[in-house]
Amino acid sequence: MNQKVILILADGFRPDALTTCGHPYGQRLLKLGSYSLETETVYPSVTLPCHMSLFHSVSPDRHGILTNTYVPQVRPVNGLCEQLAAAGKTCAFHVRHDPR
């Protein structure tokens, strides 16, 4: 059986937002999925550095992304997608940036 993982990253609200909002979709995600309210972010606590750290398992001082502007890594680190590809698996992601 091929196991699949869907990781949803929601940015810009408090950790307890889904547990307190009462929205049916959020409540269903909490009931059927796994989540943690005990995680901590990296510094700087900006979207792209945080996501790079999450997917590459290193801190911003190692991957070099300190703002929301991507620049190629000076000392590249294999991330989750590279590790999965090496194991013959696939990885995909979708980003929606809507500044409204």
C-alpha positions in Angstrom: 0.0 0.0 0.0 1.3 3.5 -0.9 1.0 5.7 2.0 0.4 9.4 1.3 0.9 12.5 3.5 -0.7 15.8 3.0 0.9 18.6 5.0 -1.1 21.8 5.3 0.8 24.9 6.4 -1.4 27.8 7.4 0.5 31.0 8.0 -0.3 34.1 10.0 -2.5 33.1 12.9 -2.2 31.8 16.5 -1.5 28.1 17.1 -4.9 27.6 18.7 -6.8 29.3 15.9 -8.2 26.1 14.4 -9.2 24.7 17.8 -11.1 27.9 18.8 -12.6 29.1 15.5 -15.4 26.5 15.4 -15.3 26.3 11.6 -16.6 22.9 10.4 -13.7 22.3 8.0 -11.1 23.2 10.6 -12.8 21.0 13.2 -12.9 18.1 10.7 -9.2 18.5 10.0 -8.4 18.4 13.7 -10.6 15.3 14.2 -9.2 13.3 11.3 -5.6 14.5 11.1 -2.7 15.0 13.4 -1.5 18.3 14.7 0.5 19.9 17.5 0.0 23.1 19.5 3.5 22.7 21.0 5.7 23.6 18.1 8.1 26.5 18.0 9.2 28.6 15.0 12.7 29.6 14.0 14.1 33.1 13.9 13.4 35.1 11.9 9.8 34.1 12.2 9.1 34.9 8.5 7.3 32.6 6.1 10.0 31.5 3.7 12.8 31.0 6.3 10.4 29.0 8.4 9.3 26.8 5.5 12.9 26.3 4.3 13.8 25.2 7.9 10.8 22.8 8.1 11.5 21.1 4.7 15.3 21.1 5.1 15.7 20.3 8.8 18.2 23.1 9.4 18.1 26.6 10.8 18.1 29.8 8.7 21.8 30.4 9.5 22.5 27.1 7.7 20.2 27.3 4.7 20.8 31.1 4.3 17.2 32.2 3.7 16.5 35.1 6.0 13.6 37.0 4.3 10.7 36.1 2.0 12.9 36.5 -1.0 14.4 33.2 -2.3 18.0 33.1 -3.2 19.9 29.9 -4.1 21.6 28.3 -1.2 25.3 28.9 -0.9 25.8 25.6 0.8 22.9 23.5 -0.5 21.1 21.1 1.9 19.0 18.2 0.6 15.5 18.7 1.7 12.4 16.6 2.1 11.7 16.5 -1.7 15.3 15.5 -2.5 15.2 12.8 0.2 12.0 11.4 -1.2 13.3 11.4 -4.8 16.4 9.5 -3.7 14.0 6.9 -2.3 12.1 6.7 -5.5 9.1 8.6 -4.1 7.5 11.8 -5.4 6.9 15.2 -3.7 4.8 18.1 -4.8 3.7 21.3 -3.3 1.3 24.1 -4.1 1.7 27.7 -2.9 -0.9 30.4 -2.9 0.3 33.8 -2.1 -2.6 36.3 -1.9 -1.5 39.5 -0.3 -5.1 40.8 -0.2 
